[in-house]
Amino acid sequence: MSAGHVPGYRVWAVPGIPEVQAGDDLVKLLAGAVTGEGLPGLADGDVLLVTSKIVSKAEGRIVQAEDREAAIDAETVRVVARRGPLRIVENRQGLVMAAAGVDASNTSAGTILLLPEDPDASARELRAGLRDALGVDVGVVVTDTFGRPWRSGLTDVAIGAAGVRVLDDLRGGTDAHGNPLSATVVATADELAAAGDLVKGKAAGLPVAVVRGLPHVVGEGEDGDSGARALVRSAADDMFRLGTSEAVREAVTLRRTVREFTDEPVDGAAVRRAVAAAVTAPAPHHTTPWRFVLLESEEARMRLLDAMREAWIADLRGDGFSEESIAKRVRRGDVLRNAPYLAVPCLVMDGSHTYPDTRRNASEREMFVVAAGAAVQNFLVALAGERLGSAWISSTMFCRDVVREVLELPEGWDPMGAVAVGHAAAPPRERPARVADAFIEVR
C-alpha cells in the first residue's frame, strides 16, 4: 500500500431494473441497467450483488401461495427447530433458514418464490454472461436475507457466488500486535452482501448493487471457484445443529447400545456433564437416590471386571453349565471389558419410608428403582448428546456384594448395572422405526 493511501470502497444501487418475469434474460437486463445514464458502469474487479428474488423469478421458481406449506416441505431436508408455525430448516441448497427460504415478499399477489435451484450456478452464469456482454471480469454474489442465532434483526448474506473469494483465511498470520491468528476465517462474501443491502434496501425496489474498490476479493481462491457453498458449515463442525426440543429428540434417537469401541480416550468432563443431566431425574419424597461411580483408570476397571468374571463363572458352574458353554457366555459378556470407560450407577434408599406391611415397603423400593432407571436413561441420552456411545449392562446387579467390596462402596449403595462408555467403532445400524401408536392405549 502506498504511503498516505486510505483503504476504502464505493457501493451503489443500480436503478432501472424492470419487474423480472419468468424466462427473462437476466444478463441482458443487468447489463443494460449497470450501464445506464449517470452510472459508473462496470469495471474489472467490481462485485455485482444480485438479490436472489430476481434470479428466482427469471428462473421460474414461482409457485402459488396456497401451496406454501407443501413448498416448504419439498424444499426441506431437515427441521432444525420449530416453534409454533415457524420452522427453521436446512433446505436443499444446504442453507439453514426460516421456511426453507420460501418467500411471499416482492412477488405478485397470490404467488411465492423459491430460492434458485443452484445459486452458485446462477452466479456463474451471470458472471460469464456479463463478461461476454460487457467485456469485464467481475465477481457476482447472489444474496438473500437471513435472521441469525443470538442476534436480532436481519441482514443479507451470500447464498451464491462466482469469481469471489468467499472466505479469507487469515490463519497462520499475525495481527497488528504480532499475535498469531489461529481461528480467523473471514466470510468476505457475506460482508459484501451486507454492504450492498445498505443501499439496496428491503422495500426500495433496488435489487442490485455494485461494490468497487476491493479488487483483491475478486478471483478464485486456493480451492478454485468454490462458490458460496463453502460458507455452509459442515455437520461435523456445527455445534448448534438443532433447536432445543429437536436436540433432545435427536439425542434420544442417537442413543443406541454400542458394543464395540475405539481406543480414543473418553473426556471425563463430558461424562460428568452427563451425570449432571442424570441427577435431574424425578425421584420420590424429594430425595436424590442416585450415585455414579466413575472408573476412569484401566487398573480400576480391570480389577472390578476380573472379580465380576470370577463370580459369574462360579455362578454358571453352580448352575451346571459346561466349561465350553461358560467360556462362550463369558466372551459374549465382554462388552464392559472392551470399553475405555465405565460408570456404575448405584441406588441409595436414603429418605425412603418404612411401613408396617411388606407390600407398601416393596412399592416404596419400586419407586426408588424407577427413579434410578430414569436417572440412567438421562445419563445415556446425555452421553449420546456428547457424541459418546454407551451400553447399559445389568451384570453388576448379579454380584452386588462383589462390586461393593472391590469398589469399597458403602453397604447401602446398590449397583444398578454398569454403563460402558466410549467412542463407537462403527456407525449404528439402521433399526426399524417404532410407531408410537403401537405402544399407546387411550381410555
N, C-alpha and C positions, 0 to 999 in steps of 0.2 A: 504494500500500500504506500502510495507516495505521501511525502510529508505534507501535513495540513489537510489531507483528504478525510472528509467526514462520511462514514458509511450512511447510506440511505437508499430509498427506493420510492417509486411512484406507483400508485394504484388508482385506476379509474374504471367506472362503469361504462358499459357500451350501450348507448341508446339505439333505437331504431330497429329492434328485432321484432318482427310481427308475431302474432299468435301462431305458434307452431302446430301443424296438423300432421296426422299420421301419414308417413310416406314422404314428407318434405325432405329436400336436400339440405341438411343442416350445415354442411360445409359451405354451400353457396350462400345461405342466409348469414352465416357468421362472417364470411369473407367480405360480403357487401357491407355489413354493419361496422366492422372494425376499421374499414377504410372510408367511413362516412365523413361528410364535410365537418371540419373543425376538430377531427380526432387525430391523434398522432400516428394512427395505423399500427401495424405490427412490424417488429424488427427481430432479428436473430437474438436469442437469449430471453425474449419475453415469455411469460407464462400466462396462458389463457385459462380462466376459471369459469367453468360452464356448469350452471345449475342442472342437476340430474333430471329435473322435471321436463326440460325441453328436449333432452336426449330421449327420455321415455316416450314423450309424445311423438317425436319423429319416428321412433322405432315401433310405434303402435302398441305400446304397453298400457292400454286403456281398457278398463272393464266397467261394467255397470255398477253403480253404487250399491244396489241391493245385494250384490254378490261379495260385499266387502269381507264378511267373516269367512266365507269359503276361500276368497283370495288370500287372506292371511294364513289360513290353514295350508293352502297349497304352497305358499312361499316359505313356510316354517319348517326348519329342520329339527329344532329343539326348543322347548319352552324353558327359558332361564328363570323367569319369575312371573307370578300372576298376582294381581290384587284387584278384586272385583272384575270389571270388564277389561281392565288394562293388562296387556300381555307384553312382556319384554322377551323377545325370542332371538334365536340365531336363525338367519334366513339362508336361502340357498346360495347367496354370494359370500357367506361366512361372516356377515356383519351381525352384531348384536345390537338390537334397536327395538323401539316400540312398534308393535303391529307389523313387524317384518318390513317396514318401510312403505307399506301400503298407505297412500295419502289422498285425502279429498280436497286439499287446498290447491289453488292456482290451476284448476281444471274445470271444464264445463259442468254446469249443474247436472246432477244425476250420474256423474262418472267419477271414477277414482283412478289413480295412477299406481302402477307397479314400478319398482326400480328397474333400470336397464338390466337385461338378461346377463350381460357381462360388461360391467362398467370399464374395466381395463381395456377390453377390445374396442369399446366405443371410443375411448380416449385415443387409442392408437389410430383408429380410422379418421378421427377428426384431425389429428396431427399430420398424418400423411396427406389428407385432402388439402389442408391449408398450405402445406409445403408445395404441393402441385399447383394450387391456385394462386398463391402469392409469392412463392419462391423464398419463404422464410423458414428458419429452423426454430420452432418454439416448443415449449412444453405445454401440455394440456392436462388439466386436473378437472375431473368430474366431481362435483360436490353435492353433499346432502346435509340436512340439518339433523343434529343429534342432541339428545339430552345426555348427561354424563353422571355416573355414580359420584356421590359425595359433593356434587356441585349443582346449585340451582341455575336455571336458565339454559338456553340453547345456543349452539354455535355450529357453524359449518365445518365439516371435515371432508377429507378426500375419500371417495369410495372408488374412484377410478383414476388412473394416471398413466401418462405416456411421455417419455422424454424428460422426466423429472426424477431427480434423486430423492425418493420419497422419505428416506431415512438418512440422517447424517450421523454416522457412528464416530463419536469422539473418544471412544475408549482407547486407552494407551497413550493419550496426550496428557497435557497438564493445563491447569487453569492459570489465571494471571499471577497467582502466588506460588506457582510451581507445584501445587498439589496434584497428584495423579488422578486422572479421570478413569474410574473403573466401571461405571454403570451408566454413562451418559450417552444415550442414543436419541437424537432429536427427531421428532416427527415433522420434518420440513413440509411435507405436502399438506398436512393438517394446518400448519401455521399459515401457509399460502391461502388455503381455503378460508380460514377465519379472516385474514386480511381482506380478501375480496368481498366477504359478506358485509364488511363495514360500509362499502359503497354500493353494493347491490341492494341490500335491504330485503326484508321478507315480503313487503307488500308494494314495492315501488315499481314492479313490472320491469325490472332490470336484471335479467337472468345471467348476464355475462359480465366479467370484469377482466382487466389486464393488469399484470404486475410487471414493471420494468425496473431494471437496475440490480437484479440478482442473477446475473448470467451463470454464476457458479452452481446454481441449483438445477440448471438445465443440462441434460445429458444423461448418459446411462451410468448407473452405479457399478460397483465391483461385480455384482451378480447379474449385470445386464439390465434390461428394462423390465424390472420385476413388477412394476405397477403397484397400485395401492393395496393389492392383496398382501404385500409384505408388511403392511401395518397391522394386520389382523394377528393378534396374539394366539399362539398355538394352545391347544387344550392342556398340554403338559405344563405350560408356563402360566396358565391362568389361575391365579389364587382365588378369584371371585367368580367362579364359573356359574354359580347358581344363586338364586334368591334364597331367603331363609327357609321357608317351608319346603321349597324344592330341594334344598341341600339336605334337609332331614330325610325326605323320602328317598333321595339318591343314596344317602349313606345307608339307609335300611336295605335298599336294593343291593348295594355293593357288599353288604355283609354276607359273606359266604364262608363255609367251613373250608379252611386251607390245610392241606395235609403235607405239602412239600414246600420247603422254604429255601431261599438263597442264603449265602453266608454273610450277606450285608448286615452290619450291626443295627440294632434297634435303638432308636433315640429314647432314652429313659424319660426325658421331659414329655415326649408325646404320650407315653404310657401314663404318666402322671396326669396329663390333661384328660385322658380317657377315664381315669379314676375319678377325677373331679366331676365328670359327667355322670359316672355311675352312681355317685352318692347323692344325686338329686332325685333318685327313685322314691316313690311313695312308700311309707312304712307305717305300721300300726303304732298308736299311742305316742306319736311324735318322737319315736326312737330313731336311732341310726344303727341298724342291726347288721352292718357290713364292716369287714376289714379286708384289705387286699395285701397279701404278702408277695412282694416282687423279688423274683430270683434273677438277679442281674449277672451273677458270676457263673461261669461254667462249673466251677467246683461245687457251688450250692445246688445247681440243677442236677448234676450227676449224682451227688450224694443222696438227694431225695429220690430220684428215679431208680437208682440201684436198689434202694431199700424197698421201694414200692414193687419193683420187679420181683424181688425175693419173696415178698409177701404174697404176690399174685401167684407165683409158681407154687408156693406152699398150698394156697387155696385150691388151685387146679389139681394138684396131686391128691389133696384130700377129697376132691370130687370124683376121683377115679380116671382122670384123663391120662392118655398115654403120653410118653415123653415127646414123641413126634408131634402129637396134637398140641401139646403145651408149647413147643418151640414155634409152631406156626402162629398160634394165638399171640405169643409174645412179640413176634415180628410184626404182626398186624397192629399191635398196640404201641408201636414206637413213634407215633406222631409227636408226642411230647419230647422225645429224645432228639428228634430232627430239628426242633425249633431253637433259635438262638436266645430265646427269652421266655420265661414262664411267669405267670401270675396265678396265685392260689387265692380265690375269693373265699372268705370264711363268714359263716353266720354266727352272730353272737345274740344271745337272748336277753341281754341287758334291757330292763324296762318291761319285760313281759309280765303278764299277770298269772297268778296261780289260783286255780279254782278248786272247789271241793270235789268235783267229779271229773273223771278221766276224759269224758267226751269233750268238755269245754277246754280242758288242758290240751287235748290233741288239736282242736281247732285253733287254739292260740298259737301253737307251733306252726301249723299250716300257714297262718297269716304271715309269720316271720319268714317262712321258707319262700312264700310267694314274693315277699319284698326282696329277698336275696336274689331270686330269679330276675326280678325287674332291674335290679342293680347290675347284674351280669349282662343282661340284654343292652342296657345303656352303655356298658363298658365295650361290648363287642361292636355296637354301632359307632361309638366314638372312635374306636380303633380303625374302623373302615373309613371314617372321615379323615383320619390321619394317613390314609393310604397304607395301612398295615393290615396284613392278613391275620386270621386267628382261627383257632379251633377250641371249642369248649369240650373237654373230655372229662367224663364222670369218674375216672379211676380213683381219685383221692377219697371219694365217698365210701369206697370199699375197704379202705385201710386207714381210717381216720386217726387211730392211735399211733400208727407208724409215722404219719405225716406230722402230727403234733410233736412227737418225740424228736424227729430229725430236724424240724424247723424250730424246735424249742418254743412252741406256742402254748398259751395258757389253756387250761383244761376246758374252759368254756368256749373256745374258738372251734367251730365245726367246719372243716374244709368241705366246700361245695363244688368239687371238681377242680380242674386246673385248666388254665387257658394258655395254649401255645400261641406265641406272638412272633411275627416276623414278616419279611417281605416275600410275597408269593413267588414261587419259582416259575409259574406259568399263569397265563390269563385264565380266569374262571371259565368253566364250560357253560354253554348255554343251558338254561333249565326251563322247562315248560312254565308258561305263565299260569299263575293261580288266580282263578276268578273268585273275587270276594264273595259273590252270591252263593257259592258252594259251601261257605262256612257260616252262613247267616240264617237265622230263623227269626221271623218277625211275629210278634204277638200283638 
